[in-house]
Amino acid sequence: MSTATIGSAAHSKSDAIKLTGWTVFSSVTLLVIGAINLINGLTTLEHSGYYTREIVYSNLTFWGWAFLLWGAAQILAGAFTLARHEWAAYLGVGLAATSAMLWFFMIFAAPFAALLGVTVSMLVVAGFTAGMHPDEY
């Protein structure tokens, strides 16, 4: 005789993702990049004189908050993916794909950094999508 799980237990079982090597790589990479963005955001807000030599943007307060929020979103996506929440992996794919596009637009301003940013972002996207549902392949 078999038993069926009804309610929230069945729902949480279907929402949990399997942690493969690619998923862990992508999650940890998002955690590190998110921490770097948080530090950049806080530095921009607290010590805007630090960026006066290589200033690209005119409103450093806006960009400080933008980096702070972007970094927090990346950290949340990485942490919740490690906690096996499927929605966080989708959020991570969206954040990394957007990051790759934004880095691509910086290709003429900072070629090496842009190529590195695009490569890392695409590795995160590939890692999340390759390791999302390994049982289906």
Backbone torsions as a table, in degrees:
resi	resn	phi	psi	omega
1	MET	NA	131.7	-179.4
2	SER	-104.8	154.7	178.9
3	THR	-117.0	148.3	178.9
4	ALA	-110.8	141.9	177.1
5	THR	-91.7	128.2	-177.2
6	ILE	-117.4	143.1	173.2
7	GLY	96.1	-144.5	-171.6
8	SER	-70.7	-26.7	179.9
9	ALA	-66.0	-39.8	178.2
10	ALA	-69.5	-36.8	-179.4
11	HIS	-68.4	-43.5	-178.9
12	SER	-69.6	-28.8	177.4
13	LYS	-65.3	-39.7	-179.0
14	SER	-76.4	-24.3	-179.7
15	ASP	-83.9	-15.4	-178.6
16	ALA	-77.8	134.2	178.0
17	ILE	-101.8	157.5	178.2
18	LYS	-85.2	132.9	179.7
19	LEU	-85.8	103.0	174.9
20	THR	-96.1	176.5	178.1
21	GLY	-61.2	-40.1	178.8
22	TRP	-65.5	-39.9	-179.7
23	THR	-66.8	-41.6	178.0
24	VAL	-65.1	-43.0	177.2
25	PHE	-57.3	-48.2	-178.1
26	SER	-65.2	-39.7	179.8
27	SER	-65.6	-46.3	-179.5
28	VAL	-66.4	-38.5	177.2
29	THR	-62.4	-41.8	176.6
30	LEU	-64.6	-37.4	177.5
31	LEU	-62.6	-43.9	-179.3
32	VAL	-67.8	-47.2	-179.7
33	ILE	-65.0	-38.1	177.0
34	GLY	-63.4	-39.6	177.3
35	ALA	-64.8	-40.7	177.8
36	ILE	-63.3	-42.2	178.5
37	ASN	-66.3	-36.6	175.5
38	LEU	-62.3	-44.6	179.0
39	ILE	-63.3	-42.7	177.2
40	ASN	-62.1	-41.6	179.3
41	GLY	-64.5	-45.3	178.6
42	LEU	-65.3	-39.4	178.0
43	THR	-63.9	-40.9	179.4
44	THR	-64.8	-39.8	-179.0
45	LEU	-73.5	-41.0	-174.1
46	GLU	-88.7	-34.9	-174.9
47	HIS	-132.5	67.8	-175.6
48	SER	-65.0	-20.7	177.5
49	GLY	-65.9	-18.7	178.8
50	TYR	-64.1	-30.3	-176.0
51	TYR	-99.9	11.2	-175.7
52	THR	-73.1	-23.0	-179.1
53	ARG	-72.4	-40.5	-176.8
54	GLU	-119.5	49.9	-174.8
55	ILE	-75.0	132.3	178.0
56	VAL	-115.2	-31.2	-175.1
57	TYR	-110.5	149.4	-178.2
58	SER	-89.8	-31.3	-177.6
59	ASN	-105.3	89.3	-176.6
60	LEU	-70.6	-25.0	177.7
61	THR	-65.5	-44.6	177.7
62	PHE	-60.7	-47.6	-176.8
63	TRP	-70.6	-28.4	173.9
64	GLY	-63.0	-46.7	177.6
65	TRP	-67.2	-36.3	179.2
66	ALA	-62.9	-46.2	178.5
67	PHE	-66.6	-35.8	179.1
68	LEU	-64.1	-46.8	-180.0
69	LEU	-70.0	-39.7	178.9
70	TRP	-62.6	-43.7	178.4
71	GLY	-64.5	-40.0	178.0
72	ALA	-64.2	-40.0	177.8
73	ALA	-64.8	-39.4	178.8
74	GLN	-66.7	-40.8	178.7
75	ILE	-65.0	-42.7	177.5
76	LEU	-61.2	-44.4	-179.6
77	ALA	-63.0	-43.4	179.7
78	GLY	-66.3	-44.1	-177.8
79	ALA	-68.3	-44.3	-178.6
80	PHE	-72.7	-25.4	173.6
81	THR	-69.6	-39.4	175.6
82	LEU	-64.6	-25.3	175.4
83	ALA	-86.2	8.8	174.2
84	ARG	69.8	35.8	174.5
85	HIS	-95.9	122.2	-175.7
86	GLU	-66.6	-37.1	-179.6
87	TRP	-60.6	-31.9	-179.4
88	ALA	-69.8	-33.6	176.7
89	ALA	-67.0	-39.4	176.3
90	TYR	-65.0	-40.1	176.1
91	LEU	-62.2	-41.5	178.1
92	GLY	-62.1	-39.5	176.7
93	VAL	-63.1	-44.3	179.4
94	GLY	-64.0	-43.3	179.0
95	LEU	-65.1	-43.0	-178.5
96	ALA	-70.0	-38.2	178.3
97	ALA	-66.3	-41.5	176.6
98	THR	-64.4	-40.9	177.7
99	SER	-61.8	-40.5	178.2
100	ALA	-62.4	-41.8	178.5
101	MET	-65.4	-42.3	-179.8
102	LEU	-66.1	-39.8	176.6
103	TRP	-64.9	-35.9	179.4
104	PHE	-60.9	-37.1	179.9
105	PHE	-70.2	-14.9	178.5
106	MET	-93.2	10.1	-171.9
107	ILE	-61.2	-33.9	-178.8
108	PHE	-87.1	-22.8	179.8
109	ALA	-81.0	-42.5	-179.1
110	ALA	-144.0	84.7	-172.1
111	PRO	-60.3	-47.4	-177.3
112	PHE	-65.2	-46.8	179.3
113	ALA	-63.0	-39.0	-179.4
114	ALA	-66.2	-44.2	178.3
115	LEU	-63.7	-40.2	177.3
116	LEU	-65.4	-43.0	179.1
117	GLY	-63.3	-42.9	178.4
118	VAL	-64.9	-43.7	-178.5
119	THR	-62.9	-48.0	-179.5
120	VAL	-64.7	-42.2	179.1
121	SER	-62.3	-41.5	179.7
122	MET	-70.8	-31.4	173.8
123	LEU	-65.2	-36.9	176.7
124	VAL	-65.8	-44.6	177.7
125	VAL	-60.8	-46.4	179.9
126	ALA	-63.7	-39.6	-180.0
127	GLY	-65.0	-42.8	178.9
128	PHE	-68.5	-41.8	-176.6
129	THR	-75.5	-31.9	178.9
130	ALA	-74.9	-33.0	-175.9
131	GLY	-101.5	9.0	-173.9
132	MET	-66.8	-55.7	-178.5
133	HIS	-132.9	78.6	-175.8
134	PRO	-69.0	-18.8	-178.9
135	ASP	-75.2	-16.8	-176.9
136	GLU	-82.9	-8.7	-175.8
137	TYR	-105.0	NA	NA
